[in-house]
Amino acid sequence: MPDLTNNLHDVQVAIARVAGMAPITLLAVSKRHPASAIRELFAAGQHDFGENYVQEALEKQAQLADLEIVWHFIGPIQSNKTRDIANAFAWVHSVDRSKVAERLSSQRDPQLPALNVCVQVNLSAEETKSGVALQEVEALCQAINTLPNLSLRGLMAIPAALETYEQQRACFAPLQREFERLKALFPSLDTLSIGMSADFEAAIAEGSTLVRIGTALFGARQ
Ligand SMILES: *Cc1c(COP(=O)(O)O)cnc(C)c1O
């Protein structure tokens, strides 16, 4: 059994070492880890959790309904799952087309606070990866900004795995520039969701405000 409380402490220290005083949100990515592991990290003070698969997330949410967890959806979005995603999460990081944004907005219970959304950007231009090209981000932000039950909060990316710190920073840099440019157009933008276990130091150096960490917290997935 990994000591999750120790792992959390180590990750927090590693983030603070790079970020200094800049506030960084740590999102614990709990996909394919049991509800018991989430419960343990919650008890250690971690409140934001990210899930990739709707059905798996709903099952864990039912088991953890007694905890005030902030749930983030970070996986690919199928159109037929938008109703569950719209209502079972506080954040969605993986919006990559206006059709999905429209469905999330129309299906979100209007009694709930607006759903916080990030636009997923494809930095590696790989056809298999989801996300819009950098040149299309502004148009999608514009579309989301008009929808009543969504709050446009940020940009998110999952770049291809790169070997060195310098390569990782070079990959994130254009996204940070676009984020800074768009913040002037969309004042609600405050979240740059980049950085995973293998590249969070480079992501923070390139302006990340939220890192999504799985392996370094929970250990390897099955
Ligand atoms: C799985 C996943 C993560 C976490 O990855 P680790 O390398 O385990 O830290 C972060 N973001 C997304 C979108 C993921 O699917």
The ligand as an ORCA input file, in Angstrom:
! r2SCAN-3c Opt
* xyz 0 1
  C      -4.577     10.384    -16.450
  C      -4.568     11.855    -16.680
  C      -3.774     12.717    -15.898
  C      -2.809     12.243    -14.837
  O      -1.691     11.634    -15.410
  P      -0.435     11.154    -14.515
  O       0.645     11.015    -15.518
  O      -0.827      9.874    -13.902
  O      -0.169     12.215    -13.515
  C      -3.884     14.079    -16.119
  N      -4.711     14.579    -17.047
  C      -5.479     13.797    -17.810
  C      -6.385     14.410    -18.813
  C      -5.423     12.413    -17.657
  O      -6.188     11.635    -18.449
*
